[in-house]
Each structure stands twice: as structure tokens, then as C-alpha cells.
Amino acid sequence: SAKACKVAGYNIPKGTSTFANCYTIGRDPTVWEDALRFKTERFLGNLIDIKRQDFGLGQRMCLGMSLGLKTAQLLLFNLIHAFDW
């Protein structure tokens, strides 16, 4: 952590590395009804801005983001160029 803080009642000292167990986040039965089933409708109408979250955010963002975006763009342009209109 960048500074000392408290998370869910636990003191986290400055400089501590933390880990979020992403596998269990979406499987908490106290938060989700029928937590072990994947239901996409749970996320309909959600106000979270998901733009660019596929590459992560912040300091640990995917290093290949610009390469991935440019590759997808190049693929699309090549498909349009080679398409027999």
C-alpha cells in the first residue's frame, strides 16, 4: 500500500503488498444469490464504467495494451481493405 490504511478492520502498514483473490470475489454467497452460477444479468444496468478495464488499471496496467489495441485496429483495417465489395 502507498500509505498505512485499514481495510475491513485490518490494519495494513505502508509498503505492504496485498493480493485480491479474484476467484472468490464473484462467488461470495453473502453478496450474490446463487453465487456459484454465472449469471450475466447480474451486471445489467450497472453504473460501473468498464472502459479499458479489460487491460487493468493503474500502475499494474497491462504492458501490451497499446500493442493489443493497434493489432486489433490493424486487423480490422486489413479486413475492410481486403473485403470484396
PDB file of N, CA, C and O in Angstrom:
ATOM      1  N   SER A   1       0.835  -1.178   0.000  1.00  0.00           N
ATOM      2  CA  SER A   1       0.000   0.000   0.000  1.00  0.00           C
ATOM      3  C   SER A   1       0.878   1.239   0.000  1.00  0.00           C
ATOM      4  O   SER A   1       1.998   1.218   0.511  1.00  0.00           O
ATOM      5  N   ALA A   2       0.370   2.305  -0.570  1.00  0.00           N
ATOM      6  CA  ALA A   2       1.127   3.555  -0.647  1.00  0.00           C
ATOM      7  C   ALA A   2       1.206   4.238   0.712  1.00  0.00           C
ATOM      8  O   ALA A   2       2.159   4.962   0.999  1.00  0.00           O
ATOM      9  N   LYS A   3       0.195   4.001   1.544  1.00  0.00           N
ATOM     10  CA  LYS A   3       0.197   4.565   2.896  1.00  0.00           C
ATOM     11  C   LYS A   3      -0.530   3.595   3.819  1.00  0.00           C
ATOM     12  O   LYS A   3      -1.262   2.718   3.362  1.00  0.00           O
ATOM     13  N   ALA A   4      -0.325   3.758   5.099  1.00  0.00           N
ATOM     14  CA  ALA A   4      -1.000   2.893   6.072  1.00  0.00           C
ATOM     15  C   ALA A   4      -2.506   3.122   5.989  1.00  0.00           C
ATOM     16  O   ALA A   4      -2.961   4.258   5.855  1.00  0.00           O
ATOM     17  N   CYS A   5      -3.273   2.040   6.070  1.00  0.00           N
ATOM     18  CA  CYS A   5      -4.726   2.160   5.991  1.00  0.00           C
ATOM     19  C   CYS A   5      -5.370   0.997   6.732  1.00  0.00           C
ATOM     20  O   CYS A   5      -4.690   0.093   7.219  1.00  0.00           O
ATOM     21  N   LYS A   6      -6.688   1.038   6.806  1.00  0.00           N
ATOM     22  CA  LYS A   6      -7.446  -0.029   7.446  1.00  0.00           C
ATOM     23  C   LYS A   6      -8.463  -0.545   6.432  1.00  0.00           C
ATOM     24  O   LYS A   6      -9.218   0.236   5.853  1.00  0.00           O
ATOM     25  N   VAL A   7      -8.481  -1.859   6.217  1.00  0.00           N
ATOM     26  CA  VAL A   7      -9.401  -2.488   5.272  1.00  0.00           C
ATOM     27  C   VAL A   7     -10.153  -3.587   6.001  1.00  0.00           C
ATOM     28  O   VAL A   7      -9.552  -4.531   6.512  1.00  0.00           O
ATOM     29  N   ALA A   8     -11.470  -3.458   6.044  1.00  0.00           N
ATOM     30  CA  ALA A   8     -12.333  -4.452   6.695  1.00  0.00           C
ATOM     31  C   ALA A   8     -11.872  -4.747   8.125  1.00  0.00           C
ATOM     32  O   ALA A   8     -11.936  -5.887   8.586  1.00  0.00           O
ATOM     33  N   GLY A   9     -11.409  -3.714   8.813  1.00  0.00           N
ATOM     34  CA  GLY A   9     -10.998  -3.881  10.201  1.00  0.00           C
ATOM     35  C   GLY A   9      -9.557  -4.315  10.389  1.00  0.00           C
ATOM     36  O   GLY A   9      -9.094  -4.427  11.525  1.00  0.00           O
ATOM     37  N   TYR A  10      -8.834  -4.563   9.302  1.00  0.00           N
ATOM     38  CA  TYR A  10      -7.433  -4.980   9.378  1.00  0.00           C
ATOM     39  C   TYR A  10      -6.523  -3.789   9.094  1.00  0.00           C
ATOM     40  O   TYR A  10      -6.753  -3.040   8.145  1.00  0.00           O
ATOM     41  N   ASN A  11      -5.494  -3.616   9.915  1.00  0.00           N
ATOM     42  CA  ASN A  11      -4.508  -2.563   9.689  1.00  0.00           C
ATOM     43  C   ASN A  11      -3.513  -3.026   8.631  1.00  0.00           C
ATOM     44  O   ASN A  11      -2.904  -4.087   8.762  1.00  0.00           O
ATOM     45  N   ILE A  12      -3.356  -2.224   7.586  1.00  0.00           N
ATOM     46  CA  ILE A  12      -2.418  -2.526   6.509  1.00  0.00           C
ATOM     47  C   ILE A  12      -1.288  -1.497   6.589  1.00  0.00           C
ATOM     48  O   ILE A  12      -1.515  -0.324   6.295  1.00  0.00           O
ATOM     49  N   PRO A  13      -0.078  -1.905   6.980  1.00  0.00           N
ATOM     50  CA  PRO A  13       1.037  -0.963   7.079  1.00  0.00           C
ATOM     51  C   PRO A  13       1.476  -0.453   5.705  1.00  0.00           C
ATOM     52  O   PRO A  13       1.275  -1.115   4.688  1.00  0.00           O
ATOM     53  N   LYS A  14       2.074   0.727   5.698  1.00  0.00           N
ATOM     54  CA  LYS A  14       2.605   1.301   4.462  1.00  0.00           C
ATOM     55  C   LYS A  14       3.638   0.341   3.861  1.00  0.00           C
ATOM     56  O   LYS A  14       4.453  -0.235   4.583  1.00  0.00           O
ATOM     57  N   GLY A  15       3.598   0.175   2.535  1.00  0.00           N
ATOM     58  CA  GLY A  15       4.559  -0.669   1.842  1.00  0.00           C
ATOM     59  C   GLY A  15       4.190  -2.139   1.787  1.00  0.00           C
ATOM     60  O   GLY A  15       4.951  -2.944   1.250  1.00  0.00           O
ATOM     61  N   THR A  16       3.036  -2.506   2.332  1.00  0.00           N
ATOM     62  CA  THR A  16       2.614  -3.902   2.328  1.00  0.00           C
ATOM     63  C   THR A  16       2.060  -4.289   0.961  1.00  0.00           C
ATOM     64  O   THR A  16       1.268  -3.551   0.375  1.00  0.00           O
ATOM     65  N   SER A  17       2.473  -5.437   0.460  1.00  0.00           N
ATOM     66  CA  SER A  17       1.895  -5.964  -0.780  1.00  0.00           C
ATOM     67  C   SER A  17       0.610  -6.693  -0.425  1.00  0.00           C
ATOM     68  O   SER A  17       0.575  -7.472   0.527  1.00  0.00           O
ATOM     69  N   THR A  18      -0.432  -6.445  -1.178  1.00  0.00           N
ATOM     70  CA  THR A  18      -1.711  -7.111  -0.935  1.00  0.00           C
ATOM     71  C   THR A  18      -2.112  -7.892  -2.177  1.00  0.00           C
ATOM     72  O   THR A  18      -1.590  -7.654  -3.266  1.00  0.00           O
ATOM     73  N   PHE A  19      -3.028  -8.812  -2.007  1.00  0.00           N
ATOM     74  CA  PHE A  19      -3.485  -9.669  -3.091  1.00  0.00           C
ATOM     75  C   PHE A  19      -4.997  -9.799  -3.002  1.00  0.00           C
ATOM     76  O   PHE A  19      -5.534 -10.102  -1.936  1.00  0.00           O
ATOM     77  N   ALA A  20      -5.682  -9.572  -4.107  1.00  0.00           N
ATOM     78  CA  ALA A  20      -7.130  -9.764  -4.159  1.00  0.00           C
ATOM     79  C   ALA A  20      -7.399 -11.112  -4.821  1.00  0.00           C
ATOM     80  O   ALA A  20      -6.961 -11.350  -5.947  1.00  0.00           O
ATOM     81  N   ASN A  21      -8.107 -11.984  -4.137  1.00  0.00           N
ATOM     82  CA  ASN A  21      -8.435 -13.291  -4.686  1.00  0.00           C
ATOM     83  C   ASN A  21      -9.645 -13.135  -5.606  1.00  0.00           C
ATOM     84  O   ASN A  21     -10.791 -13.222  -5.165  1.00  0.00           O
ATOM     85  N   CYS A  22      -9.374 -12.906  -6.882  1.00  0.00           N
ATOM     86  CA  CYS A  22     -10.435 -12.638  -7.857  1.00  0.00           C
ATOM     87  C   CYS A  22     -11.378 -13.818  -8.043  1.00  0.00           C
ATOM     88  O   CYS A  22     -12.539 -13.631  -8.408  1.00  0.00           O
ATOM     89  N   TYR A  23     -10.896 -15.020  -7.799  1.00  0.00           N
ATOM     90  CA  TYR A  23     -11.743 -16.202  -7.949  1.00  0.00           C
ATOM     91  C   TYR A  23     -12.915 -16.150  -6.972  1.00  0.00           C
ATOM     92  O   TYR A  23     -14.037 -16.506  -7.330  1.00  0.00           O
ATOM     93  N   THR A  24     -12.664 -15.715  -5.758  1.00  0.00           N
ATOM     94  CA  THR A  24     -13.719 -15.741  -4.737  1.00  0.00           C
ATOM     95  C   THR A  24     -14.577 -14.482  -4.707  1.00  0.00           C
ATOM     96  O   THR A  24     -15.655 -14.493  -4.114  1.00  0.00           O
ATOM     97  N   ILE A  25     -14.126 -13.399  -5.331  1.00  0.00           N
ATOM     98  CA  ILE A  25     -14.895 -12.153  -5.300  1.00  0.00           C
ATOM     99  C   ILE A  25     -16.297 -12.358  -5.868  1.00  0.00           C
ATOM    100  O   ILE A  25     -17.274 -11.890  -5.283  1.00  0.00           O
ATOM    101  N   GLY A  26     -16.404 -13.039  -6.980  1.00  0.00           N
ATOM    102  CA  GLY A  26     -17.701 -13.249  -7.610  1.00  0.00           C
ATOM    103  C   GLY A  26     -18.455 -14.455  -7.099  1.00  0.00           C
ATOM    104  O   GLY A  26     -19.507 -14.797  -7.640  1.00  0.00           O
ATOM    105  N   ARG A  27     -17.945 -15.108  -6.070  1.00  0.00           N
ATOM    106  CA  ARG A  27     -18.577 -16.328  -5.557  1.00  0.00           C
ATOM    107  C   ARG A  27     -18.959 -16.221  -4.086  1.00  0.00           C
ATOM    108  O   ARG A  27     -19.082 -17.236  -3.400  1.00  0.00           O
ATOM    109  N   ASP A  28     -19.146 -15.012  -3.603  1.00  0.00           N
ATOM    110  CA  ASP A  28     -19.491 -14.792  -2.199  1.00  0.00           C
ATOM    111  C   ASP A  28     -21.006 -14.905  -2.022  1.00  0.00           C
ATOM    112  O   ASP A  28     -21.742 -14.051  -2.517  1.00  0.00           O
ATOM    113  N   PRO A  29     -21.488 -15.942  -1.325  1.00  0.00           N
ATOM    114  CA  PRO A  29     -22.933 -16.129  -1.175  1.00  0.00           C
ATOM    115  C   PRO A  29     -23.600 -15.053  -0.321  1.00  0.00           C
ATOM    116  O   PRO A  29     -24.824 -14.926  -0.346  1.00  0.00           O
ATOM    117  N   THR A  30     -22.819 -14.276   0.433  1.00  0.00           N
ATOM    118  CA  THR A  30     -23.428 -13.179   1.199  1.00  0.00           C
ATOM    119  C   THR A  30     -23.704 -11.975   0.312  1.00  0.00           C
ATOM    120  O   THR A  30     -24.448 -11.075   0.703  1.00  0.00           O
ATOM    121  N   VAL A  31     -23.112 -11.949  -0.877  1.00  0.00           N
ATOM    122  CA  VAL A  31     -23.304 -10.842  -1.807  1.00  0.00           C
ATOM    123  C   VAL A  31     -24.193 -11.241  -2.981  1.00  0.00           C
ATOM    124  O   VAL A  31     -25.057 -10.470  -3.398  1.00  0.00           O
ATOM    125  N   TRP A  32     -23.984 -12.444  -3.513  1.00  0.00           N
ATOM    126  CA  TRP A  32     -24.679 -12.888  -4.721  1.00  0.00           C
ATOM    127  C   TRP A  32     -25.644 -14.026  -4.422  1.00  0.00           C
ATOM    128  O   TRP A  32     -25.297 -14.987  -3.735  1.00  0.00           O
ATOM    129  N   GLU A  33     -26.841 -13.907  -4.937  1.00  0.00           N
ATOM    130  CA  GLU A  33     -27.794 -15.013  -4.872  1.00  0.00           C
ATOM    131  C   GLU A  33     -27.334 -16.066  -5.874  1.00  0.00           C
ATOM    132  O   GLU A  33     -26.986 -15.733  -7.007  1.00  0.00           O
ATOM    133  N   ASP A  34     -27.331 -17.323  -5.469  1.00  0.00           N
ATOM    134  CA  ASP A  34     -26.857 -18.423  -6.318  1.00  0.00           C
ATOM    135  C   ASP A  34     -25.447 -18.109  -6.836  1.00  0.00           C
ATOM    136  O   ASP A  34     -25.197 -18.088  -8.042  1.00  0.00           O
ATOM    137  N   ALA A  35     -24.544 -17.870  -5.896  1.00  0.00           N
ATOM    138  CA  ALA A  35     -23.206 -17.340  -6.188  1.00  0.00           C
ATOM    139  C   ALA A  35     -22.348 -18.224  -7.081  1.00  0.00           C
ATOM    140  O   ALA A  35     -21.460 -17.710  -7.762  1.00  0.00           O
ATOM    141  N   LEU A  36     -22.575 -19.510  -7.104  1.00  0.00           N
ATOM    142  CA  LEU A  36     -21.725 -20.394  -7.897  1.00  0.00           C
ATOM    143  C   LEU A  36     -22.150 -20.508  -9.358  1.00  0.00           C
ATOM    144  O   LEU A  36     -21.492 -21.191 -10.143  1.00  0.00           O
ATOM    145  N   ARG A  37     -23.234 -19.852  -9.724  1.00  0.00           N
ATOM    146  CA  ARG A  37     -23.680 -19.849 -11.121  1.00  0.00           C
ATOM    147  C   ARG A  37     -23.329 -18.518 -11.759  1.00  0.00           C
ATOM    148  O   ARG A  37     -23.496 -17.463 -11.147  1.00  0.00           O
ATOM    149  N   PHE A  38     -22.842 -18.569 -12.990  1.00  0.00           N
ATOM    150  CA  PHE A  38     -22.506 -17.345 -13.711  1.00  0.00           C
ATOM    151  C   PHE A  38     -23.770 -16.807 -14.365  1.00  0.00           C
ATOM    152  O   PHE A  38     -24.345 -17.450 -15.243  1.00  0.00           O
ATOM    153  N   LYS A  39     -24.196 -15.636 -13.937  1.00  0.00           N
ATOM    154  CA  LYS A  39     -25.402 -15.010 -14.475  1.00  0.00           C
ATOM    155  C   LYS A  39     -25.044 -13.606 -14.962  1.00  0.00           C
ATOM    156  O   LYS A  39     -24.802 -12.706 -14.158  1.00  0.00           O
ATOM    157  N   THR A  40     -25.014 -13.431 -16.265  1.00  0.00           N
ATOM    158  CA  THR A  40     -24.637 -12.128 -16.817  1.00  0.00           C
ATOM    159  C   THR A  40     -25.656 -11.048 -16.494  1.00  0.00           C
ATOM    160  O   THR A  40     -25.306  -9.869 -16.446  1.00  0.00           O
ATOM    161  N   GLU A  41     -26.901 -11.423 -16.274  1.00  0.00           N
ATOM    162  CA  GLU A  41     -27.931 -10.421 -15.993  1.00  0.00           C
ATOM    163  C   GLU A  41     -27.686  -9.680 -14.681  1.00  0.00           C
ATOM    164  O   GLU A  41     -28.280  -8.627 -14.450  1.00  0.00           O
ATOM    165  N   ARG A  42     -26.829 -10.209 -13.828  1.00  0.00           N
ATOM    166  CA  ARG A  42     -26.486  -9.507 -12.580  1.00  0.00           C
ATOM    167  C   ARG A  42     -25.867  -8.150 -12.855  1.00  0.00           C
ATOM    168  O   ARG A  42     -25.981  -7.232 -12.044  1.00  0.00           O
ATOM    169  N   PHE A  43     -25.221  -8.027 -13.980  1.00  0.00           N
ATOM    170  CA  PHE A  43     -24.450  -6.828 -14.276  1.00  0.00           C
ATOM    171  C   PHE A  43     -25.174  -5.860 -15.207  1.00  0.00           C
ATOM    172  O   PHE A  43     -24.629  -4.809 -15.545  1.00  0.00           O
ATOM    173  N   LEU A  44     -26.383  -6.194 -15.621  1.00  0.00           N
ATOM    174  CA  LEU A  44     -27.154  -5.285 -16.458  1.00  0.00           C
ATOM    175  C   LEU A  44     -27.546  -4.063 -15.640  1.00  0.00           C
ATOM    176  O   LEU A  44     -27.945  -4.187 -14.483  1.00  0.00           O
ATOM    177  N   GLY A  45     -27.433  -2.903 -16.231  1.00  0.00           N
ATOM    178  CA  GLY A  45     -27.815  -1.679 -15.543  1.00  0.00           C
ATOM    179  C   GLY A  45     -26.802  -1.225 -14.510  1.00  0.00           C
ATOM    180  O   GLY A  45     -27.079  -0.306 -13.739  1.00  0.00           O
ATOM    181  N   ASN A  46     -25.631  -1.850 -14.477  1.00  0.00           N
ATOM    182  CA  ASN A  46     -24.596  -1.474 -13.528  1.00  0.00           C
ATOM    183  C   ASN A  46     -23.977  -0.152 -13.959  1.00  0.00           C
ATOM    184  O   ASN A  46     -23.734   0.057 -15.148  1.00  0.00           O
ATOM    185  N   LEU A  47     -23.722   0.733 -13.021  1.00  0.00           N
ATOM    186  CA  LEU A  47     -23.203   2.054 -13.344  1.00  0.00           C
ATOM    187  C   LEU A  47     -21.677   2.120 -13.376  1.00  0.00           C
ATOM    188  O   LEU A  47     -21.111   3.207 -13.492  1.00  0.00           O
ATOM    189  N   ILE A  48     -21.007   0.976 -13.277  1.00  0.00           N
ATOM    190  CA  ILE A  48     -19.549   0.962 -13.299  1.00  0.00           C
ATOM    191  C   ILE A  48     -19.056   1.238 -14.713  1.00  0.00           C
ATOM    192  O   ILE A  48     -19.517   0.615 -15.669  1.00  0.00           O
ATOM    193  N   ASP A  49     -18.119   2.172 -14.843  1.00  0.00           N
ATOM    194  CA  ASP A  49     -17.527   2.475 -16.146  1.00  0.00           C
ATOM    195  C   ASP A  49     -16.471   1.415 -16.449  1.00  0.00           C
ATOM    196  O   ASP A  49     -15.406   1.397 -15.832  1.00  0.00           O
ATOM    197  N   ILE A  50     -16.769   0.540 -17.392  1.00  0.00           N
ATOM    198  CA  ILE A  50     -15.861  -0.573 -17.666  1.00  0.00           C
ATOM    199  C   ILE A  50     -14.901  -0.283 -18.810  1.00  0.00           C
ATOM    200  O   ILE A  50     -14.185  -1.182 -19.250  1.00  0.00           O
ATOM    201  N   LYS A  51     -14.871   0.935 -19.296  1.00  0.00           N
ATOM    202  CA  LYS A  51     -13.988   1.276 -20.405  1.00  0.00           C
ATOM    203  C   LYS A  51     -12.534   1.003 -20.021  1.00  0.00           C
ATOM    204  O   LYS A  51     -12.047   1.498 -19.005  1.00  0.00           O
ATOM    205  N   ARG A  52     -11.856   0.217 -20.837  1.00  0.00           N
ATOM    206  CA  ARG A  52     -10.444  -0.134 -20.689  1.00  0.00           C
ATOM    207  C   ARG A  52     -10.139  -1.020 -19.490  1.00  0.00           C
ATOM    208  O   ARG A  52      -8.967  -1.211 -19.168  1.00  0.00           O
ATOM    209  N   GLN A  53     -11.131  -1.560 -18.826  1.00  0.00           N
ATOM    210  CA  GLN A  53     -10.832  -2.436 -17.702  1.00  0.00           C
ATOM    211  C   GLN A  53     -10.361  -3.811 -18.158  1.00  0.00           C
ATOM    212  O   GLN A  53      -9.858  -4.586 -17.344  1.00  0.00           O
ATOM    213  N   ASP A  54     -10.510  -4.126 -19.427  1.00  0.00           N
ATOM    214  CA  ASP A  54     -10.014  -5.407 -19.920  1.00  0.00           C
ATOM    215  C   ASP A  54      -8.492  -5.476 -19.874  1.00  0.00           C
ATOM    216  O   ASP A  54      -7.930  -6.570 -19.918  1.00  0.00           O
ATOM    217  N   PHE A  55      -7.818  -4.341 -19.787  1.00  0.00           N
ATOM    218  CA  PHE A  55      -6.362  -4.312 -19.679  1.00  0.00           C
ATOM    219  C   PHE A  55      -5.895  -3.947 -18.273  1.00  0.00           C
ATOM    220  O   PHE A  55      -4.696  -3.780 -18.047  1.00  0.00           O
ATOM    221  N   GLY A  56      -6.809  -3.822 -17.342  1.00  0.00           N
ATOM    222  CA  GLY A  56      -6.434  -3.435 -15.988  1.00  0.00           C
ATOM    223  C   GLY A  56      -6.314  -1.927 -15.857  1.00  0.00           C
ATOM    224  O   GLY A  56      -6.505  -1.191 -16.825  1.00  0.00           O
ATOM    225  N   LEU A  57      -6.000  -1.479 -14.663  1.00  0.00           N
ATOM    226  CA  LEU A  57      -5.917  -0.050 -14.395  1.00  0.00           C
ATOM    227  C   LEU A  57      -4.706   0.265 -13.538  1.00  0.00           C
ATOM    228  O   LEU A  57      -4.163  -0.607 -12.859  1.00  0.00           O
ATOM    229  N   GLY A  58      -4.296   1.502 -13.578  1.00  0.00           N
ATOM    230  CA  GLY A  58      -3.281   1.985 -12.655  1.00  0.00           C
ATOM    231  C   GLY A  58      -1.876   1.511 -12.957  1.00  0.00           C
ATOM    232  O   GLY A  58      -1.527   1.221 -14.102  1.00  0.00           O
ATOM    233  N   GLN A  59      -1.081   1.438 -11.908  1.00  0.00           N
ATOM    234  CA  GLN A  59       0.335   1.139 -12.027  1.00  0.00           C
ATOM    235  C   GLN A  59       0.596  -0.246 -12.615  1.00  0.00           C
ATOM    236  O   GLN A  59       1.614  -0.454 -13.275  1.00  0.00           O
ATOM    237  N   ARG A  60      -0.302  -1.182 -12.385  1.00  0.00           N
ATOM    238  CA  ARG A  60      -0.085  -2.549 -12.857  1.00  0.00           C
ATOM    239  C   ARG A  60      -0.889  -2.857 -14.126  1.00  0.00           C
ATOM    240  O   ARG A  60      -1.250  -4.006 -14.377  1.00  0.00           O
ATOM    241  N   MET A  61      -1.161  -1.829 -14.910  1.00  0.00           N
ATOM    242  CA  MET A  61      -1.899  -1.998 -16.148  1.00  0.00           C
ATOM    243  C   MET A  61      -1.091  -2.862 -17.122  1.00  0.00           C
ATOM    244  O   MET A  61       0.140  -2.858 -17.089  1.00  0.00           O
ATOM    245  N   CYS A  62      -1.772  -3.580 -17.965  1.00  0.00           N
ATOM    246  CA  CYS A  62      -1.141  -4.471 -18.942  1.00  0.00           C
ATOM    247  C   CYS A  62      -0.165  -3.705 -19.838  1.00  0.00           C
ATOM    248  O   CYS A  62      -0.525  -2.693 -20.440  1.00  0.00           O
ATOM    249  N   LEU A  63       1.067  -4.198 -19.919  1.00  0.00           N
ATOM    250  CA  LEU A  63       2.081  -3.540 -20.742  1.00  0.00           C
ATOM    251  C   LEU A  63       1.783  -3.674 -22.234  1.00  0.00           C
ATOM    252  O   LEU A  63       2.250  -2.864 -23.035  1.00  0.00           O
ATOM    253  N   GLY A  64       1.016  -4.681 -22.606  1.00  0.00           N
ATOM    254  CA  GLY A  64       0.723  -4.912 -24.011  1.00  0.00           C
ATOM    255  C   GLY A  64      -0.545  -4.240 -24.497  1.00  0.00           C
ATOM    256  O   GLY A  64      -1.019  -4.546 -25.591  1.00  0.00           O
ATOM    257  N   MET A  65      -1.118  -3.312 -23.696  1.00  0.00           N
ATOM    258  CA  MET A  65      -2.382  -2.688 -24.072  1.00  0.00           C
ATOM    259  C   MET A  65      -2.278  -1.978 -25.421  1.00  0.00           C
ATOM    260  O   MET A  65      -3.118  -2.207 -26.291  1.00  0.00           O
ATOM    261  N   SER A  66      -1.284  -1.132 -25.618  1.00  0.00           N
ATOM    262  CA  SER A  66      -1.195  -0.392 -26.879  1.00  0.00           C
ATOM    263  C   SER A  66      -0.950  -1.341 -28.051  1.00  0.00           C
ATOM    264  O   SER A  66      -1.484  -1.132 -29.140  1.00  0.00           O
ATOM    265  N   LEU A  67      -0.142  -2.384 -27.834  1.00  0.00           N
ATOM    266  CA  LEU A  67       0.089  -3.372 -28.888  1.00  0.00           C
ATOM    267  C   LEU A  67      -1.208  -4.103 -29.232  1.00  0.00           C
ATOM    268  O   LEU A  67      -1.516  -4.291 -30.409  1.00  0.00           O
ATOM    269  N   GLY A  68      -1.961  -4.511 -28.232  1.00  0.00           N
ATOM    270  CA  GLY A  68      -3.220  -5.213 -28.463  1.00  0.00           C
ATOM    271  C   GLY A  68      -4.232  -4.357 -29.200  1.00  0.00           C
ATOM    272  O   GLY A  68      -4.905  -4.836 -30.112  1.00  0.00           O
ATOM    273  N   LEU A  69      -4.345  -3.092 -28.811  1.00  0.00           N
ATOM    274  CA  LEU A  69      -5.291  -2.194 -29.473  1.00  0.00           C
ATOM    275  C   LEU A  69      -4.874  -1.917 -30.915  1.00  0.00           C
ATOM    276  O   LEU A  69      -5.716  -1.912 -31.813  1.00  0.00           O
ATOM    277  N   LYS A  70      -3.592  -1.688 -31.140  1.00  0.00           N
ATOM    278  CA  LYS A  70      -3.111  -1.433 -32.507  1.00  0.00           C
ATOM    279  C   LYS A  70      -3.253  -2.677 -33.383  1.00  0.00           C
ATOM    280  O   LYS A  70      -3.573  -2.567 -34.567  1.00  0.00           O
ATOM    281  N   THR A  71      -3.018  -3.854 -32.812  1.00  0.00           N
ATOM    282  CA  THR A  71      -3.161  -5.097 -33.571  1.00  0.00           C
ATOM    283  C   THR A  71      -4.614  -5.312 -33.980  1.00  0.00           C
ATOM    284  O   THR A  71      -4.887  -5.701 -35.115  1.00  0.00           O
ATOM    285  N   ALA A  72      -5.544  -5.065 -33.067  1.00  0.00           N
ATOM    286  CA  ALA A  72      -6.967  -5.208 -33.386  1.00  0.00           C
ATOM    287  C   ALA A  72      -7.380  -4.197 -34.449  1.00  0.00           C
ATOM    288  O   ALA A  72      -8.150  -4.519 -35.354  1.00  0.00           O
ATOM    289  N   GLN A  73      -6.869  -2.980 -34.339  1.00  0.00           N
ATOM    290  CA  GLN A  73      -7.175  -1.944 -35.323  1.00  0.00           C
ATOM    291  C   GLN A  73      -6.619  -2.327 -36.697  1.00  0.00           C
ATOM    292  O   GLN A  73      -7.305  -2.178 -37.708  1.00  0.00           O
ATOM    293  N   LEU A  74      -5.393  -2.812 -36.733  1.00  0.00           N
ATOM    294  CA  LEU A  74      -4.769  -3.232 -37.988  1.00  0.00           C
ATOM    295  C   LEU A  74      -5.541  -4.393 -38.626  1.00  0.00           C
ATOM    296  O   LEU A  74      -5.737  -4.419 -39.841  1.00  0.00           O
ATOM    297  N   LEU A  75      -5.973  -5.341 -37.812  1.00  0.00           N
ATOM    298  CA  LEU A  75      -6.761  -6.459 -38.314  1.00  0.00           C
ATOM    299  C   LEU A  75      -8.058  -5.965 -38.953  1.00  0.00           C
ATOM    300  O   LEU A  75      -8.427  -6.410 -40.040  1.00  0.00           O
ATOM    301  N   LEU A  76      -8.741  -5.052 -38.282  1.00  0.00           N
ATOM    302  CA  LEU A  76      -9.990  -4.506 -38.816  1.00  0.00           C
ATOM    303  C   LEU A  76      -9.742  -3.774 -40.135  1.00  0.00           C
ATOM    304  O   LEU A  76     -10.487  -3.965 -41.097  1.00  0.00           O
ATOM    305  N   PHE A  77      -8.710  -2.946 -40.186  1.00  0.00           N
ATOM    306  CA  PHE A  77      -8.405  -2.213 -41.413  1.00  0.00           C
ATOM    307  C   PHE A  77      -8.065  -3.159 -42.557  1.00  0.00           C
ATOM    308  O   PHE A  77      -8.481  -2.929 -43.692  1.00  0.00           O
ATOM    309  N   ASN A  78      -7.319  -4.212 -42.276  1.00  0.00           N
ATOM    310  CA  ASN A  78      -6.983  -5.191 -43.317  1.00  0.00           C
ATOM    311  C   ASN A  78      -8.218  -5.931 -43.804  1.00  0.00           C
ATOM    312  O   ASN A  78      -8.345  -6.205 -44.998  1.00  0.00           O
ATOM    313  N   LEU A  79      -9.125  -6.257 -42.898  1.00  0.00           N
ATOM    314  CA  LEU A  79     -10.368  -6.912 -43.314  1.00  0.00           C
ATOM    315  C   LEU A  79     -11.192  -6.001 -44.214  1.00  0.00           C
ATOM    316  O   LEU A  79     -11.724  -6.444 -45.232  1.00  0.00           O
ATOM    317  N   ILE A  80     -11.297  -4.737 -43.842  1.00  0.00           N
ATOM    318  CA  ILE A  80     -12.063  -3.782 -44.654  1.00  0.00           C
ATOM    319  C   ILE A  80     -11.393  -3.589 -46.013  1.00  0.00           C
ATOM    320  O   ILE A  80     -12.069  -3.548 -47.041  1.00  0.00           O
ATOM    321  N   HIS A  81     -10.071  -3.470 -46.017  1.00  0.00           N
ATOM    322  CA  HIS A  81      -9.335  -3.261 -47.267  1.00  0.00           C
ATOM    323  C   HIS A  81      -9.464  -4.460 -48.212  1.00  0.00           C
ATOM    324  O   HIS A  81      -9.627  -4.283 -49.419  1.00  0.00           O
ATOM    325  N   ALA A  82      -9.394  -5.668 -47.670  1.00  0.00           N
ATOM    326  CA  ALA A  82      -9.404  -6.871 -48.498  1.00  0.00           C
ATOM    327  C   ALA A  82     -10.810  -7.363 -48.828  1.00  0.00           C
ATOM    328  O   ALA A  82     -10.969  -8.288 -49.624  1.00  0.00           O
ATOM    329  N   PHE A  83     -11.828  -6.756 -48.225  1.00  0.00           N
ATOM    330  CA  PHE A  83     -13.195  -7.205 -48.462  1.00  0.00           C
ATOM    331  C   PHE A  83     -13.590  -6.931 -49.906  1.00  0.00           C
ATOM    332  O   PHE A  83     -13.331  -5.849 -50.432  1.00  0.00           O
ATOM    333  N   ASP A  84     -14.210  -7.903 -50.538  1.00  0.00           N
ATOM    334  CA  ASP A  84     -14.633  -7.759 -51.931  1.00  0.00           C
ATOM    335  C   ASP A  84     -16.009  -7.097 -51.955  1.00  0.00           C
ATOM    336  O   ASP A  84     -17.031  -7.765 -51.799  1.00  0.00           O
ATOM    337  N   TRP A  85     -16.025  -5.781 -52.151  1.00  0.00           N
ATOM    338  CA  TRP A  85     -17.281  -5.023 -52.144  1.00  0.00           C
ATOM    339  C   TRP A  85     -18.017  -5.289 -53.424  1.00  0.00           C
ATOM    340  O   TRP A  85     -19.104  -4.753 -53.634  1.00  0.00           O
TER     341      TRP A  85
END
